[in-house]
Amino acid sequence: MTDVMSDYRRLVRLTTSQEVAEYVRGNFRGRVPGQYLAAVVDIASTGSYPVNREPGMDRATRLGLAWRLLGLGEAEQALRPEWVAARCLRLARELAEEPAAGGVPSEFTVDAAVRRGLRCLGLGRPRALEIARQRRRSYAAALPARPSGEQLARATAVPGDRDLLRITVLLDELAWFERRVGDPAAAAELRAWLAIRDDLGLGDEIAELLAERIRTTPPPSAAQGGS
């Protein structure tokens, strides 16, 4: 098994995407594991690791490596596009709040990260709203019968619900950028999505039914007659 921290110390010294890709691929037979890439990206993008206080571990160098690994993860299909987009958005936010002294990958600028996040939404707004309506109807139909957790999950599964989850997670990341995007087209698209954000959830009525379900469901020990 490869030593992630030792690899990180070697990888951060490499200066091109090709060098990084060759080193990483050389450590594995077959496909590069996404967990490995995600672990090294986390080290590179988080200043609190003790290794990042060593000489030569400046922020721009570390973030350069983070992007090369994210790009490799996309090329190898080892990292989901929405995961890459979310990480770019988080780094763009950190850099907007605490700018680095130059040399940071353009992918971590606000506009580039927001454009990437919007591309990863993957559905148009009308389709996302229709999935959300179907999901609310499925909960409204299933909850009165007081199904078990497993039964409820099956009864409320609707086509496209994973797409809807991806969208809502990304919108949570994108919301902070609403008034910070310079690209007019991206800004308008983001505003349009955020305007329907509340309509993509379960809504107050279903939320209350779920809260009532929690309040009135006895704990497992009580339900089973435990001592």
Secondary structure, DSSP 8 states (H G I E B T S, - for coil): ---HHHHHHHHTT--SHHHHHHHHHHTSSSS--HHHHHHHHHHHH-TTSGGGGSTT--HHHHHHHHHHHHHHHHHTT-S-HHHHHHHHHHHHHHHHHS--SS---GGGSHHHHHHHHHHTT-S-HHHHHHHHHHHHHHHHHHGGG---HHHHHHHT--TTHHHHHHHHHHHHHHGGGTTT---HHHHHHHHHHHHTGGGGS-HHHHHHHHHHHHHHS--HHHHTT--
